[in-house]
Amino acid sequence: MEGAPQISDTSRRIARNTLALYSRMLILMVIGLFTARIVLGALGIEDRGVYDTVGSFVSMMAIVTSSLSTAISRFLTVEIGKGDTASLKKVFATANAIMLIVAAIVILIAEPVGLWYIDNVMNLPDGRLAAARWVFQFSLATFVINMLSVPYNATIIAHEKMSAFAVIGVVEGVCKLLVALALLKVSMDKLILYALLMCCVALLVRFLYASYCRRCFEESRTEVRFDKEYSRQMFGFAGWNGLSYGVYLVNIQGVTQLVNYFFGVVFNTMRGIAFNVENMVKQFVTNVLQAINPQITKSFVSGDTDYSFNLVCKGAKYSFLIIFILAVPFLFEAEMLLALWLKAEFVPEGTALFTRLTLLCLLLDLLMTSSSTLVQASGRIRKFYIVTSCITFLIFPLTWIAYRLGAPAYVCYLVFIGVYVINDIVKLFLMREIVGFPISLFMKEVILKVLPVVVITLLVTFLVWKLVPAGGWRLLAVLFTGTVSTCITTYTFALTEGERAFVRSKLRFLSR
């Protein structure tokens, strides 16, 4: 009974943070819909493909920032949970020093390698080599600026100050919309200008994050220092975590380069549009996970493993259901939704199939994201990342072999789906071995709860899709049927009694 108030406070904090992040996401989604449409219209299919291809090459270096970001966030969260202010300052100061050193190394390596790759390997339209080189320079600068923002972003998330995170995110979204509108008013090379202005946006956001942290968090006002012990621990943690990120980036950005090599930039545009849809849908889930993940770490470190296990299951269940309710309309009406969003003439044939398969991949990818947070909280990550990375690394060579044998471009998604089904199963057994996570709990609280939702919703929506003639009315019917049936089946089969009571209380409050 003594722990009940603490859990109640924690639950309220998670709900409050989730609400702030969802408000941010809804605003950003509306802005993003207009921004993507304007950018694609201003750049055209080929230039957009060039930007996505060059950007994907630069993004492959995100193995460094992603792994270090996770390590920094984990160490900050642990020290906040312990209440050790002195150690918290050391962690932040060391994190800043590490990111400065790594940024310098990235620039020294990426400059010659990137330019060589663009000049000798990349499949570009005639006359766009010089523009691609400029895009690379600005994309690399944007990447480095974002890298230097990592300690500040991680601090805000570790302190669970999601309202600030939300406000700065909205400012960033508005700036990107202004960039898109600027493309319509200029006569110079729009591709180069777009890359330059996106770099300026990254610089502004970096300034806002740093200013907020220095005003609100004492540890962020410390001087840059390099603590050997903390740096050793962070690099050790980031090294194994980086293995997982590295494989993931090879699977995503490396496969993008394979698509470019075998099929050209138009297919990269198709893949880029599908990724835009994925990123918008992913934001819904990211908001929930950003609110839940710090509590998984803090509860596990404090010894409340049962609560951390339950949070992992909630994270997996909510992630799947949120993606599913958004994916259903695309599974049936992707062609019309993309045409309404981007205009039919800017959507290459086959993009709808890419989008459907991308969302299916996302369902499998994010289903087990909270499990990684739990293992990271334990600190016993080596075996987990070695095994899962070896499995997921199969995606790139299997895709390359398939393309060499003449397979169509969409096969890369089928390979991803097959490999990630195996990887998710293996993760469950590794969690049981490393932290004692009960697989039966995951089956009961996640799989058996979402399965009826999926089967009933797809069946009902399919019947409506078949009975209503193609056109605007069918689109509306699919949107209505998919959303309502998912909500009803989720309430009936997927929610616990406590979660249903929470929903009823909110509905009563809204009806007043």
C-alpha positions as CSV (number, residue, x, y, z in Angstrom):
1,M,0.0,0.0,0.0
2,E,2.9,2.4,0.7
3,G,3.8,2.3,-3.0
4,A,0.4,3.2,-4.3
5,P,0.7,7.0,-4.1
6,Q,4.0,6.9,-5.8
7,I,2.6,4.8,-8.7
8,S,-0.4,7.1,-8.9
9,D,1.9,10.2,-9.1
10,T,4.0,8.4,-11.7
11,S,1.0,7.5,-13.8
12,R,-0.3,11.1,-13.7
13,R,3.1,12.4,-14.8
14,I,3.2,9.9,-17.7
15,A,-0.3,11.0,-18.7
16,R,0.6,14.7,-18.4
17,N,3.8,14.3,-20.5
18,T,2.0,12.2,-23.1
19,L,-0.7,14.9,-23.4
20,A,2.0,17.6,-24.0
21,L,3.8,15.5,-26.6
22,Y,0.5,14.6,-28.3
23,S,-0.4,18.3,-28.6
24,R,3.1,18.9,-30.1
25,M,2.6,16.0,-32.5
26,L,-0.8,17.0,-33.7
27,I,0.4,20.5,-34.5
28,L,3.6,19.2,-36.2
29,M,1.6,16.7,-38.2
30,V,-0.6,19.4,-39.7
31,I,2.4,21.5,-40.4
32,G,4.3,18.5,-41.8
33,L,1.5,17.6,-44.2
34,F,1.6,21.1,-45.8
35,T,5.4,21.2,-45.7
36,A,5.9,17.9,-47.5
37,R,3.4,18.8,-50.1
38,I,5.0,22.2,-50.8
39,V,8.6,20.9,-50.8
40,L,7.8,18.1,-53.2
41,G,6.0,20.5,-55.5
42,A,8.9,23.0,-55.4
43,L,11.7,20.6,-55.8
44,G,10.1,18.1,-58.1
45,I,10.4,14.3,-58.0
46,E,14.0,14.0,-59.2
47,D,15.5,16.8,-56.9
48,R,13.5,15.4,-54.0
49,G,15.0,12.0,-54.7
50,V,18.5,13.5,-54.8
51,Y,17.9,15.2,-51.4
52,D,16.6,11.9,-49.9
53,T,19.5,9.9,-51.3
54,V,22.2,12.3,-50.2
55,G,20.5,12.7,-46.8
56,S,20.3,9.0,-46.3
57,F,24.0,8.7,-46.8
58,V,24.7,11.3,-44.2
59,S,22.1,9.7,-41.9
60,M,24.1,6.5,-41.9
61,M,26.5,8.3,-39.6
62,A,23.7,8.6,-37.1
63,I,25.0,5.4,-35.6
64,V,27.3,7.7,-33.6
65,T,24.7,10.1,-32.3
66,S,21.9,7.6,-31.7
67,S,24.0,5.2,-29.6
68,L,25.6,8.1,-27.6
69,S,22.3,9.8,-27.2
70,T,20.8,6.6,-25.7
71,A,23.8,6.2,-23.4
72,I,23.7,9.8,-22.3
73,S,19.9,9.7,-21.6
74,R,20.3,6.4,-19.7
75,F,23.1,7.8,-17.4
76,L,21.3,11.1,-16.8
77,T,18.0,9.3,-16.0
78,V,19.8,6.9,-13.6
79,E,21.6,9.8,-11.7
80,I,18.3,11.7,-11.5
81,G,16.6,8.6,-10.1
82,K,19.4,8.3,-7.5
83,G,19.2,12.1,-6.7
84,D,23.0,12.4,-7.0
85,T,23.5,16.0,-8.1
86,A,27.4,15.9,-8.2
87,S,27.4,12.8,-10.5
88,L,24.7,14.3,-12.6
89,K,26.9,17.4,-13.3
90,K,29.8,15.1,-14.2
91,V,27.7,13.1,-16.6
92,F,26.4,16.2,-18.4
93,A,29.9,17.8,-18.6
94,T,31.4,14.5,-19.9
95,A,28.6,14.1,-22.4
96,N,29.3,17.6,-23.9
97,A,33.0,16.8,-24.2
98,I,32.3,13.5,-25.9
99,M,30.0,15.0,-28.5
100,L,32.5,17.7,-29.4
101,I,35.3,15.2,-29.9
102,V,33.0,12.8,-31.9
103,A,31.7,15.7,-34.0
104,A,35.3,16.6,-35.1
105,I,36.0,13.0,-35.9
106,V,32.8,12.7,-38.0
107,I,33.7,15.7,-40.1
108,L,37.3,14.5,-40.8
109,I,36.0,11.1,-41.9
110,A,32.8,12.0,-43.6
111,E,34.1,14.8,-45.9
112,P,36.4,12.7,-48.1
113,V,34.3,9.6,-48.0
114,G,31.0,11.3,-48.7
115,L,32.3,13.4,-51.6
116,W,34.0,10.3,-53.1
117,Y,30.7,8.3,-52.9
118,I,28.7,11.1,-54.5
119,D,31.2,11.5,-57.4
120,N,31.8,7.8,-58.1
121,V,28.9,5.6,-56.8
122,M,25.7,7.6,-56.5
123,N,23.2,7.3,-59.3
124,L,22.2,11.0,-60.0
125,P,20.2,12.7,-62.8
126,D,22.3,14.5,-65.4
127,G,23.6,17.9,-64.3
128,R,22.9,17.5,-60.6
129,L,26.3,16.4,-59.4
130,A,27.3,19.9,-58.2
131,A,24.0,20.4,-56.4
132,A,24.3,17.0,-54.7
133,R,27.8,18.0,-53.4
134,W,26.3,21.2,-51.8
135,V,23.4,19.2,-50.3
136,F,26.0,16.9,-48.8
137,Q,27.9,19.8,-47.2
138,F,24.8,21.4,-45.7
139,S,23.4,18.0,-44.6
140,L,26.7,17.2,-42.9
141,A,26.6,20.5,-41.1
142,T,23.0,19.9,-40.0
143,F,24.0,16.5,-38.7
144,V,26.9,17.9,-36.6
145,I,24.6,20.6,-35.2
146,N,22.0,18.0,-34.2
147,M,24.8,15.9,-32.7
148,L,25.9,18.8,-30.4
149,S,22.3,19.2,-29.3
150,V,22.1,15.6,-27.9
151,P,23.1,16.3,-24.3
152,Y,20.5,19.0,-24.0
153,N,17.7,16.9,-25.6
154,A,18.6,14.0,-23.3
155,T,18.5,16.3,-20.3
156,I,15.0,17.5,-21.0
157,I,13.7,14.0,-21.6
158,A,15.5,12.6,-18.5
159,H,13.9,15.4,-16.4
160,E,10.5,14.5,-18.1
161,K,9.9,18.2,-19.0
162,M,8.0,17.3,-22.1
163,S,6.1,20.6,-22.3
164,A,9.4,22.4,-23.2
165,F,10.3,19.6,-25.6
166,A,6.8,20.1,-27.2
167,V,7.1,23.9,-27.6
168,I,10.6,23.8,-29.2
169,G,9.4,21.1,-31.5
170,V,6.5,23.3,-32.7
171,V,8.9,26.2,-33.3
172,E,11.0,23.8,-35.4
173,G,8.0,22.7,-37.4
174,V,6.9,26.2,-38.1
175,C,10.4,27.1,-39.3
176,K,10.4,24.2,-41.7
177,L,7.1,25.3,-43.1
178,L,8.6,28.8,-43.6
179,V,11.5,27.2,-45.4
180,A,9.1,25.3,-47.7
181,L,7.2,28.5,-48.5
182,A,10.5,30.3,-49.2
183,L,11.2,27.8,-52.0
184,L,8.2,29.1,-53.9
185,K,9.5,32.6,-53.9
186,V,13.0,32.2,-55.2
187,S,14.6,31.6,-58.6
188,M,17.9,30.1,-57.5
189,D,18.6,26.4,-57.3
190,K,15.9,25.3,-54.9
191,L,17.6,22.0,-53.9
192,I,20.7,23.8,-52.6
193,L,18.6,26.6,-50.9
194,Y,16.5,23.9,-49.2
195,A,19.5,22.2,-47.7
196,L,21.0,25.5,-46.6
197,L,17.8,26.7,-44.9
198,M,17.3,23.3,-43.1
199,C,20.8,23.7,-41.7
200,C,19.8,27.2,-40.4
201,V,16.7,25.7,-38.7
202,A,18.9,23.1,-37.0
203,L,21.1,25.8,-35.7
204,L,18.2,27.8,-34.3
205,V,16.8,24.7,-32.5
206,R,20.2,23.9,-31.1
207,F,20.3,27.4,-29.5
208,L,16.7,27.0,-28.1
209,Y,17.5,23.7,-26.4
210,A,20.7,25.0,-24.9
211,S,19.1,28.2,-23.6
212,Y,16.3,26.3,-22.0
213,C,18.5,23.8,-20.3
214,R,20.9,26.4,-19.0
215,R,18.1,28.3,-17.5
216,C,16.3,25.4,-15.9
217,F,18.8,22.6,-15.1
218,E,21.8,23.3,-12.9
219,E,23.9,20.5,-14.4
220,S,23.7,22.0,-17.9
221,R,25.6,25.2,-16.6
222,T,28.7,23.2,-15.9
223,E,31.9,23.6,-18.0
224,V,32.8,21.0,-20.5
225,R,34.9,18.4,-18.7
226,F,36.1,14.9,-19.6
227,D,35.7,12.5,-16.8
228,K,37.6,9.3,-17.6
229,E,35.4,6.9,-15.6
230,Y,32.1,8.2,-17.0
231,S,33.4,8.5,-20.5
232,R,34.6,4.8,-20.3
233,Q,31.2,3.7,-19.1
234,M,29.3,5.8,-21.7
235,F,31.5,4.6,-24.6
236,G,31.2,1.0,-23.4
237,F,27.4,1.4,-23.2
238,A,27.2,3.3,-26.5
239,G,29.5,0.7,-28.2
240,W,27.1,-2.2,-27.8
241,N,24.1,0.1,-28.3
242,G,25.8,1.5,-31.4
243,L,26.1,-2.0,-32.9
244,S,22.3,-2.2,-32.9
245,Y,21.9,1.3,-34.3
246,G,24.5,0.6,-36.9
247,V,22.8,-2.4,-38.2
248,Y,19.4,-0.6,-38.2
249,L,20.9,2.3,-40.2
250,V,22.4,-0.2,-42.7
251,N,19.0,-1.8,-43.0
252,I,17.3,1.5,-43.6
253,Q,19.8,3.9,-45.2
254,G,21.9,1.2,-46.7
255,V,18.9,-0.4,-48.4
256,T,18.0,3.1,-49.7
257,Q,21.4,3.2,-51.4
258,L,20.7,-0.2,-52.9
259,V,17.4,1.0,-54.2
260,N,19.2,4.0,-55.7
261,Y,21.9,1.8,-57.3
262,F,19.5,-0.8,-58.8
263,F,16.4,1.4,-59.6
264,G,17.3,5.1,-59.6
265,V,16.2,8.3,-57.8
266,V,12.5,8.0,-58.7
267,F,12.3,4.9,-56.5
268,N,14.1,6.8,-53.8
269,T,11.4,9.4,-54.0
270,M,8.8,6.7,-53.6
271,R,10.7,5.4,-50.6
272,G,11.1,8.9,-49.3
273,I,7.3,9.6,-49.4
274,A,6.7,6.3,-47.6
275,F,9.2,7.3,-44.9
276,N,7.4,10.7,-44.5
277,V,4.2,8.8,-43.8
278,E,6.1,6.4,-41.5
279,N,7.6,9.3,-39.6
280,M,4.3,11.1,-39.1
281,V,2.7,7.8,-37.8
282,K,5.8,7.1,-35.7
283,Q,5.4,10.4,-33.9
284,F,2.2,9.2,-32.2
285,V,4.1,6.2,-30.7
286,T,7.3,8.2,-29.9
287,N,5.2,10.5,-27.7
288,V,4.0,7.6,-25.6
289,L,7.4,6.0,-25.4
290,Q,9.1,9.2,-24.5
291,A,6.7,9.5,-21.5
292,I,7.0,5.8,-20.5
293,N,10.7,5.0,-21.1
294,P,12.2,7.2,-18.3
295,Q,9.8,5.6,-15.8
296,I,10.9,2.1,-17.0
297,T,14.5,3.0,-16.2
298,K,13.7,4.7,-12.9
299,S,11.4,2.0,-11.6
300,F,13.9,-0.8,-12.5
301,V,16.8,1.0,-11.0
302,S,14.8,1.6,-7.8
303,G,14.0,-2.2,-7.6
304,D,10.3,-2.1,-8.6
305,T,10.8,-4.6,-11.4
306,D,7.1,-5.7,-11.5
307,Y,6.1,-2.1,-12.3
308,S,8.8,-1.8,-15.0
309,F,7.7,-5.1,-16.6
310,N,4.1,-3.8,-16.7
311,L,5.2,-0.5,-18.3
312,V,7.1,-2.5,-21.0
313,C,3.9,-4.4,-21.8
314,K,1.9,-1.1,-21.8
315,G,4.4,0.5,-24.1
316,A,4.3,-2.4,-26.5
317,K,0.5,-2.6,-26.5
318,Y,-0.1,1.1,-26.9
319,S,2.6,1.4,-29.6
320,F,1.0,-1.4,-31.7
321,L,-2.6,-0.1,-31.3
322,I,-1.7,3.5,-32.1
323,I,0.2,2.5,-35.3
324,F,-2.6,0.1,-36.3
325,I,-5.4,2.6,-36.1
326,L,-3.4,5.0,-38.3
327,A,-2.3,2.3,-40.7
328,V,-5.7,0.8,-41.4
329,P,-6.8,3.6,-43.8
330,F,-3.5,3.4,-45.7
331,L,-3.8,-0.4,-46.0
332,F,-7.0,0.0,-48.0
333,E,-6.9,3.5,-49.5
334,A,-3.2,4.5,-49.7
335,E,-3.5,5.6,-53.4
336,M,-6.3,8.2,-52.7
337,L,-4.8,9.4,-49.4
338,L,-1.4,10.1,-51.1
339,A,-3.0,11.8,-54.1
340,L,-5.0,14.1,-51.8
341,W,-1.9,14.9,-49.8
342,L,0.7,15.4,-52.5
343,K,-1.3,15.6,-55.7
344,A,-1.4,12.6,-58.0
345,E,1.2,14.0,-60.5
346,F,3.8,14.1,-57.7
347,V,3.2,10.5,-56.5
348,P,5.1,7.9,-58.6
349,E,3.3,4.7,-59.4
350,G,4.1,2.1,-56.7
351,T,4.4,4.6,-53.9
352,A,1.2,3.2,-52.3
353,L,2.6,-0.3,-52.0
354,F,5.8,1.1,-50.5
355,T,3.7,3.0,-47.9
356,R,1.6,0.0,-46.9
357,L,4.7,-2.2,-46.5
358,T,6.5,0.5,-44.6
359,L,3.7,0.7,-42.0
360,L,3.7,-3.1,-41.6
361,C,7.5,-2.9,-40.9
362,L,6.9,-0.1,-38.4
363,L,4.4,-2.3,-36.5
364,L,7.1,-5.0,-36.0
365,D,9.9,-2.5,-35.3
366,L,8.3,-0.5,-32.5
367,L,6.5,-3.5,-30.9
368,M,9.6,-4.3,-28.9
369,T,11.1,-0.8,-28.4
370,S,10.3,-0.7,-24.7
371,S,12.1,-4.0,-24.2
372,S,15.3,-2.4,-25.2
373,T,14.8,0.4,-22.6
374,L,14.3,-2.3,-19.9
375,V,17.5,-4.1,-20.9
376,Q,19.4,-0.8,-21.0
377,A,18.2,0.0,-17.5
378,S,19.8,-3.2,-16.3
379,G,23.1,-2.3,-17.9
380,R,23.5,-5.9,-19.1
381,I,23.3,-5.1,-22.8
382,R,26.2,-6.9,-24.5
383,K,24.5,-10.3,-25.3
384,F,21.2,-8.6,-26.1
385,Y,22.7,-6.4,-28.8
386,I,25.1,-8.9,-30.2
387,V,22.3,-11.5,-30.8
388,T,19.7,-9.1,-32.1
389,S,22.1,-7.2,-34.3
390,C,23.4,-10.5,-35.9
391,I,19.8,-11.4,-36.8
392,T,18.7,-8.0,-38.2
393,F,22.0,-7.6,-40.1
394,L,20.6,-10.2,-42.5
395,I,18.3,-7.7,-44.1
396,F,20.9,-5.9,-46.1
397,P,22.6,-8.9,-47.7
398,L,19.3,-10.7,-48.3
399,T,18.0,-7.6,-50.1
400,W,21.1,-7.2,-52.1
401,I,20.9,-10.9,-53.2
402,A,17.2,-10.5,-54.1
403,Y,18.0,-7.4,-56.2
404,R,20.8,-9.2,-58.0
405,L,18.4,-12.0,-58.8
406,G,16.0,-9.5,-60.4
407,A,13.5,-9.0,-57.6
408,P,11.3,-5.9,-57.7
409,A,12.1,-2.9,-55.4
410,Y,9.4,-3.6,-52.8
411,V,11.0,-6.9,-51.9
412,C,13.3,-5.1,-49.4
413,Y,10.2,-4.6,-47.2
414,L,9.2,-8.2,-47.3
415,V,12.7,-9.2,-46.2
416,F,12.5,-6.7,-43.3
417,I,9.1,-8.1,-42.2
418,G,10.4,-11.7,-42.2
419,V,13.6,-10.9,-40.3
420,Y,11.9,-8.7,-37.7
421,V,9.3,-11.4,-36.8
422,I,12.2,-13.6,-35.9
423,N,14.0,-10.8,-34.0
424,D,11.0,-9.9,-31.9
425,I,10.6,-13.5,-30.8
426,V,14.3,-13.8,-29.9
427,K,14.1,-10.5,-27.9
428,L,11.5,-12.0,-25.6
429,F,13.7,-14.9,-24.7
430,L,16.7,-12.7,-24.2
431,M,14.7,-10.4,-21.8
432,R,13.7,-13.4,-19.8
433,E,17.3,-14.5,-19.5
434,I,18.8,-11.1,-18.7
435,V,16.2,-9.4,-16.4
436,G,13.7,-12.2,-15.6
437,F,11.0,-10.7,-17.8
438,P,8.0,-13.2,-18.0
439,I,7.1,-14.1,-21.6
440,S,3.7,-15.2,-20.4
441,L,3.0,-11.7,-19.2
442,F,3.8,-10.3,-22.7
443,M,1.6,-12.9,-24.4
444,K,-1.3,-12.2,-22.0
445,E,-1.0,-8.4,-21.9
446,V,0.0,-7.7,-25.4
447,I,-0.4,-10.4,-28.1
448,L,-3.7,-11.9,-26.9
449,K,-5.1,-8.4,-26.4
450,V,-4.2,-6.9,-29.8
451,L,-4.9,-10.0,-31.9
452,P,-8.8,-9.7,-31.7
453,V,-8.5,-6.0,-32.5
454,V,-6.5,-6.7,-35.7
455,V,-8.6,-9.6,-36.9
456,I,-12.1,-7.9,-36.3
457,T,-11.0,-4.5,-37.6
458,L,-9.5,-5.7,-40.8
459,L,-12.4,-8.0,-41.5
460,V,-15.1,-5.3,-41.0
461,T,-13.1,-2.7,-42.9
462,F,-12.5,-5.1,-45.8
463,L,-16.2,-5.8,-46.1
464,V,-16.9,-2.1,-46.3
465,W,-14.1,-1.5,-48.8
466,K,-15.5,-4.3,-51.1
467,L,-19.2,-3.2,-50.8
468,V,-18.7,0.6,-51.4
469,P,-17.7,1.7,-54.9
470,A,-14.3,3.3,-55.3
471,G,-14.1,7.1,-54.7
472,G,-14.5,9.7,-52.0
473,W,-17.4,8.0,-50.3
474,R,-15.5,4.7,-50.0
475,L,-12.5,6.7,-48.5
476,L,-14.8,8.2,-45.9
477,A,-16.4,4.9,-45.2
478,V,-13.0,3.2,-44.7
479,L,-11.8,6.0,-42.4
480,F,-15.0,5.9,-40.3
481,T,-15.2,2.1,-40.2
482,G,-11.5,1.5,-39.5
483,T,-11.4,4.1,-36.7
484,V,-14.7,3.1,-35.0
485,S,-14.1,-0.6,-35.1
486,T,-10.5,-0.2,-33.8
487,C,-11.7,1.9,-30.9
488,I,-14.6,-0.4,-30.0
489,T,-12.5,-3.6,-30.2
490,T,-9.6,-1.9,-28.3
491,Y,-11.9,-1.0,-25.5
492,T,-13.5,-4.4,-25.4
493,F,-10.5,-6.7,-25.8
494,A,-7.2,-4.7,-25.4
495,L,-7.7,-2.6,-22.3
496,T,-7.6,-3.7,-18.7
497,E,-10.5,-2.9,-16.4
498,G,-8.5,-0.1,-14.9
499,E,-7.8,1.4,-18.3
500,R,-11.4,1.1,-19.3
501,A,-12.4,2.9,-16.1
502,F,-10.0,5.7,-17.0
503,V,-11.5,6.0,-20.5
504,R,-15.0,6.2,-19.1
505,S,-14.0,8.9,-16.6
506,K,-12.5,11.0,-19.4
507,L,-15.5,10.5,-21.6
508,R,-17.8,11.6,-18.7
509,F,-15.6,14.7,-18.2
510,L,-15.8,15.6,-21.9
511,S,-19.6,15.1,-22.0
512,R,-20.2,17.7,-19.2
